[in-house]
Amino acid sequence: MHRSLAVGISVLVLTMTAAPASQAAETVWSGLVMAENVTQPQPIPSELTRIEGSLKRFFGYNQFQVIGKSQKVLKTGQEDWLATSKFFGLHVDARGETQGGYVLNLKLYKEKELLLETEAKLSKRSPLVIKGPQVGGGQLLLVLVVQ
């Protein structure tokens, strides 16, 4: 009887300590970013410095301002959250974790009007940037990054 109890405790300890690496909590930064061309651009926000070159190269703007943001710690890969600005809201619904990232359902709202709904995969190695609507002389960008 002592032997079966010892084996049972050993199995329990192994299952508690051998959690897969995919279960580690990761933080996702989500931002609503206004991209514009201006004569005297402001310095890029710290959240975007890592991808500044790519943003300028792909979108052709010289200034990027974060107008709404959110950070969410993903523990299960099934969480949801909202990044909001004065007029826009980005609802992110994580639908599960894959080997290289997360499957997301994204909804972009302008006030209460749904502008965009899409499913996307956010890679753990590279950011997800989606071109949103034109706003004034600029462009709204949806940016998600696993930190």
Secondary structure as GFF3:
##gff-version 3
##sequence-region A 1 147
A	DSSP	alpha_helix	2	17	.	.	.	ID=ss1
A	DSSP	three_ten_helix	21	23	.	.	.	ID=ss2
A	DSSP	beta_strand	26	36	.	.	.	ID=ss3
A	DSSP	three_ten_helix	46	51	.	.	.	ID=ss4
A	DSSP	alpha_helix	52	59	.	.	.	ID=ss5
A	DSSP	beta_strand	63	74	.	.	.	ID=ss6
A	DSSP	beta_strand	80	84	.	.	.	ID=ss7
A	DSSP	beta_strand	88	97	.	.	.	ID=ss8
A	DSSP	beta_strand	101	110	.	.	.	ID=ss9
A	DSSP	beta_strand	113	123	.	.	.	ID=ss10
A	DSSP	beta_strand	128	135	.	.	.	ID=ss11
A	DSSP	beta_strand	138	146	.	.	.	ID=ss12
###
